[in-house]
């Protein structure tokens, strides 16, 4: 019997979805062109990590993927959610996936060109880095795509809203994915 095709669910917000261009211009679509398997875009514009947790059963567990890539937190920060609440939601999603033997990969949230939000997001990125190291979870450092070698924000990769990637920004995000994670 032939093994089923590799199944990967990408769970997130507008930056997973591909806003404003749509899923056909997302990093998820680029990934589906590079990997032989079924890559499912479950990014929903405006979603917080709480929203993602609430739909986790339907949008991840029920689809029985081999992998889930979880990327979120920016909308939580914009809405003033606490770091404790965001990290709790992420921990719950990781736990639910692991209970079903789904391999978890966490995406590091992209930058926002607004310093007050960026400070909180950096705390979240630091937490994700520590958490994934302690839990032996691979990461995709989407944030790194938006900085040059001198650690300057590449604003040309962000739309005028300062938060969503341009089409070139999505291409740079895709370049951060180590496709060997899925072998």
C-alpha positions as a LaTeX table, in Angstrom:
\begin{tabular}{lrrr}
\hline
Residue & $x$ (\AA) & $y$ (\AA) & $z$ (\AA) \\
\hline
Unk1 & 0.00 & 0.00 & 0.00 \\
Unk2 & 1.31 & 3.47 & $-0.89$ \\
Unk3 & 1.87 & 5.80 & 2.05 \\
Unk4 & $-0.35$ & 8.85 & 2.14 \\
Unk5 & 1.10 & 12.10 & 0.87 \\
Unk6 & 2.80 & 14.35 & 3.37 \\
Unk7 & 0.21 & 16.67 & 4.96 \\
Unk8 & 1.16 & 20.03 & 6.48 \\
Unk9 & $-1.29$ & 22.51 & 7.99 \\
Unk10 & $-0.12$ & 26.13 & 8.24 \\
Unk11 & $-2.12$ & 27.76 & 11.04 \\
Unk12 & $-2.00$ & 31.49 & 11.50 \\
Unk13 & $-3.34$ & 34.94 & 10.78 \\
Unk14 & $-3.27$ & 37.27 & 7.75 \\
Unk15 & 0.47 & 36.77 & 7.26 \\
Unk16 & $-0.11$ & 33.04 & 6.82 \\
Unk17 & $-3.18$ & 33.70 & 4.65 \\
Unk18 & $-1.25$ & 36.04 & 2.33 \\
Unk19 & $-3.05$ & 39.33 & 2.97 \\
Unk20 & $-3.76$ & 41.49 & 0.98 \\
Unk21 & $-2.89$ & 39.48 & $-2.12$ \\
Unk22 & $-4.63$ & 36.25 & $-1.15$ \\
Unk23 & $-3.44$ & 32.69 & $-0.54$ \\
Unk24 & $-2.04$ & 32.33 & $-4.06$ \\
Unk25 & 0.74 & 34.82 & $-3.13$ \\
Unk26 & 1.42 & 33.46 & 0.37 \\
Unk27 & 4.56 & 31.77 & 1.69 \\
Unk28 & 2.29 & 28.74 & 2.16 \\
Unk29 & 1.60 & 28.58 & $-1.60$ \\
Unk30 & 5.33 & 28.91 & $-2.32$ \\
Unk31 & 5.94 & 26.03 & 0.08 \\
Unk32 & 3.33 & 23.88 & $-1.66$ \\
Unk33 & 5.22 & 24.39 & $-4.93$ \\
Unk34 & 8.46 & 23.21 & $-3.29$ \\
Unk35 & 7.21 & 20.19 & $-1.31$ \\
Unk36 & 5.56 & 17.07 & $-2.65$ \\
Unk37 & 2.54 & 16.86 & $-0.41$ \\
Unk38 & $-0.67$ & 18.51 & 0.67 \\
Unk39 & $-0.04$ & 21.94 & 2.18 \\
Unk40 & $-3.15$ & 23.48 & 3.74 \\
Unk41 & $-3.39$ & 27.23 & 4.37 \\
Unk42 & $-5.38$ & 27.85 & 7.55 \\
Unk43 & $-4.45$ & 31.50 & 7.93 \\
Unk44 & $-7.38$ & 33.76 & 8.84 \\
Unk45 & $-7.07$ & 37.54 & 8.70 \\
Unk46 & $-7.27$ & 39.16 & 12.13 \\
Unk47 & $-6.86$ & 35.94 & 14.11 \\
Unk48 & $-5.29$ & 35.98 & 17.54 \\
Unk49 & $-3.64$ & 32.95 & 19.14 \\
Unk50 & $-6.87$ & 32.51 & 21.13 \\
Unk51 & $-8.85$ & 32.33 & 17.86 \\
Unk52 & $-6.34$ & 29.82 & 16.53 \\
Unk53 & $-6.65$ & 27.69 & 19.67 \\
Unk54 & $-10.46$ & 27.77 & 19.44 \\
Unk55 & $-10.37$ & 26.41 & 15.87 \\
Unk56 & $-7.42$ & 24.06 & 16.42 \\
Unk57 & $-9.50$ & 20.87 & 16.48 \\
Unk58 & $-11.37$ & 21.69 & 13.26 \\
Unk59 & $-8.50$ & 23.28 & 11.34 \\
Unk60 & $-5.63$ & 21.07 & 12.48 \\
Unk61 & $-6.51$ & 17.92 & 14.42 \\
Unk62 & $-9.46$ & 16.89 & 12.22 \\
Unk63 & $-7.25$ & 17.17 & 9.11 \\
Unk64 & $-4.73$ & 14.68 & 10.59 \\
Unk65 & $-1.58$ & 16.36 & 9.25 \\
Unk66 & 1.95 & 15.08 & 9.70 \\
Unk67 & 3.08 & 18.62 & 10.61 \\
Unk68 & 1.55 & 21.87 & 11.80 \\
Unk69 & 3.31 & 25.20 & 11.40 \\
Unk70 & 1.89 & 27.62 & 13.98 \\
Unk71 & 2.58 & 31.33 & 13.46 \\
Unk72 & 0.76 & 34.05 & 15.34 \\
Unk73 & 0.79 & 36.66 & 18.05 \\
Unk74 & 0.85 & 39.97 & 16.20 \\
Unk75 & $-2.91$ & 40.52 & 16.41 \\
Unk76 & $-2.80$ & 39.62 & 20.11 \\
Unk77 & $-0.18$ & 42.34 & 20.66 \\
Unk78 & $-2.18$ & 44.89 & 18.64 \\
Unk79 & $-5.24$ & 44.10 & 20.78 \\
Unk80 & $-3.26$ & 44.50 & 24.01 \\
Unk81 & $-3.28$ & 40.83 & 25.03 \\
Unk82 & $-0.80$ & 39.83 & 27.72 \\
Unk83 & 2.33 & 37.86 & 26.90 \\
Unk84 & 1.15 & 35.24 & 29.43 \\
Unk85 & $-2.12$ & 34.72 & 27.54 \\
Unk86 & $-0.35$ & 34.48 & 24.17 \\
Unk87 & 2.21 & 31.97 & 25.43 \\
Unk88 & $-0.53$ & 29.94 & 27.15 \\
Unk89 & $-2.41$ & 29.65 & 23.84 \\
Unk90 & 0.72 & 28.58 & 21.98 \\
Unk91 & 1.57 & 26.00 & 24.66 \\
Unk92 & $-1.98$ & 24.59 & 24.45 \\
Unk93 & $-1.78$ & 24.23 & 20.65 \\
Unk94 & 1.61 & 22.52 & 20.90 \\
Unk95 & 0.25 & 20.13 & 23.52 \\
Unk96 & $-2.87$ & 19.28 & 21.49 \\
Unk97 & $-0.80$ & 18.59 & 18.38 \\
Unk98 & 1.71 & 16.43 & 20.24 \\
Unk99 & $-1.10$ & 14.38 & 21.80 \\
Unk100 & $-2.07$ & 13.42 & 18.23 \\
Unk101 & 1.56 & 12.77 & 17.17 \\
Unk102 & 1.55 & 15.81 & 14.88 \\
Unk103 & 5.02 & 17.31 & 14.51 \\
Unk104 & 5.02 & 20.98 & 15.53 \\
Unk105 & 7.02 & 23.81 & 13.98 \\
Unk106 & 6.66 & 27.35 & 15.31 \\
Unk107 & 7.03 & 30.41 & 13.14 \\
Unk108 & 8.73 & 33.45 & 14.63 \\
Unk109 & 6.38 & 36.44 & 14.11 \\
Unk110 & 7.37 & 39.03 & 11.53 \\
Unk111 & 8.27 & 42.59 & 12.53 \\
Unk112 & 5.91 & 45.53 & 12.81 \\
Unk113 & 7.13 & 49.03 & 12.03 \\
Unk114 & 5.66 & 50.45 & 15.24 \\
Unk115 & 8.03 & 50.48 & 18.21 \\
Unk116 & 5.48 & 50.00 & 21.02 \\
Unk117 & 4.13 & 46.80 & 19.45 \\
Unk118 & 7.56 & 45.70 & 18.32 \\
Unk119 & 8.89 & 45.75 & 21.91 \\
Unk120 & 6.15 & 43.33 & 23.01 \\
Unk121 & 6.63 & 41.20 & 19.91 \\
Unk122 & 10.34 & 40.92 & 20.66 \\
Unk123 & 9.47 & 39.54 & 24.10 \\
Unk124 & 7.22 & 36.99 & 22.39 \\
Unk125 & 9.97 & 36.05 & 19.92 \\
Unk126 & 12.41 & 35.58 & 22.81 \\
Unk127 & 9.88 & 33.37 & 24.61 \\
Unk128 & 9.28 & 31.30 & 21.45 \\
Unk129 & 13.04 & 30.84 & 21.00 \\
Unk130 & 13.46 & 29.66 & 24.60 \\
Unk131 & 10.32 & 27.49 & 24.55 \\
Unk132 & 11.21 & 25.76 & 21.28 \\
Unk133 & 14.74 & 25.11 & 22.48 \\
Unk134 & 13.47 & 23.59 & 25.75 \\
Unk135 & 10.79 & 21.55 & 23.98 \\
Unk136 & 12.99 & 20.51 & 21.04 \\
Unk137 & 10.62 & 22.13 & 18.52 \\
Unk138 & 11.95 & 23.41 & 15.19 \\
Unk139 & 11.33 & 27.04 & 14.27 \\
Unk140 & 11.05 & 29.05 & 11.09 \\
Unk141 & 12.52 & 32.48 & 11.72 \\
Unk142 & 10.18 & 34.50 & 9.53 \\
Unk143 & 11.29 & 37.66 & 11.34 \\
Unk144 & 14.85 & 37.33 & 10.01 \\
Unk145 & 13.57 & 37.80 & 6.45 \\
Unk146 & 12.86 & 41.45 & 7.17 \\
Unk147 & 16.31 & 42.53 & 8.36 \\
Unk148 & 19.52 & 43.19 & 6.47 \\
Unk149 & 22.97 & 42.06 & 7.58 \\
Unk150 & 23.27 & 45.22 & 9.74 \\
Unk151 & 20.00 & 44.40 & 11.56 \\
Unk152 & 18.15 & 47.26 & 9.86 \\
Unk153 & 14.46 & 46.73 & 9.13 \\
Unk154 & 13.93 & 46.31 & 5.39 \\
Unk155 & 10.84 & 48.54 & 5.24 \\
Unk156 & 10.51 & 47.95 & 1.50 \\
Unk157 & 9.37 & 44.41 & 2.36 \\
Unk158 & 6.41 & 45.77 & 4.33 \\
Unk159 & 3.27 & 47.45 & 3.02 \\
Unk160 & 2.57 & 51.04 & 4.10 \\
Unk161 & 0.59 & 49.64 & 7.08 \\
Unk162 & 3.97 & 48.61 & 8.54 \\
Unk163 & 2.78 & 45.11 & 9.38 \\
Unk164 & 1.91 & 43.10 & 6.30 \\
Unk165 & 4.53 & 41.86 & 3.85 \\
Unk166 & 4.76 & 42.94 & 0.24 \\
Unk167 & 4.88 & 40.19 & $-2.38$ \\
Unk168 & 8.67 & 40.37 & $-2.14$ \\
Unk169 & 8.30 & 40.12 & 1.66 \\
Unk170 & 6.35 & 36.86 & 1.28 \\
Unk171 & 9.08 & 35.52 & $-1.04$ \\
Unk172 & 11.71 & 36.41 & 1.57 \\
Unk173 & 9.62 & 34.66 & 4.26 \\
Unk174 & 9.52 & 31.50 & 2.14 \\
Unk175 & 13.32 & 31.58 & 1.87 \\
Unk176 & 13.50 & 31.19 & 5.68 \\
Unk177 & 11.90 & 27.73 & 5.51 \\
Unk178 & 14.31 & 24.81 & 5.75 \\
Unk179 & 12.56 & 22.27 & 3.53 \\
Unk180 & 14.67 & 19.52 & 5.16 \\
Unk181 & 12.38 & 19.83 & 8.20 \\
Unk182 & 9.82 & 17.82 & 6.25 \\
Unk183 & 11.99 & 14.84 & 5.31 \\
\hline
\end{tabular}
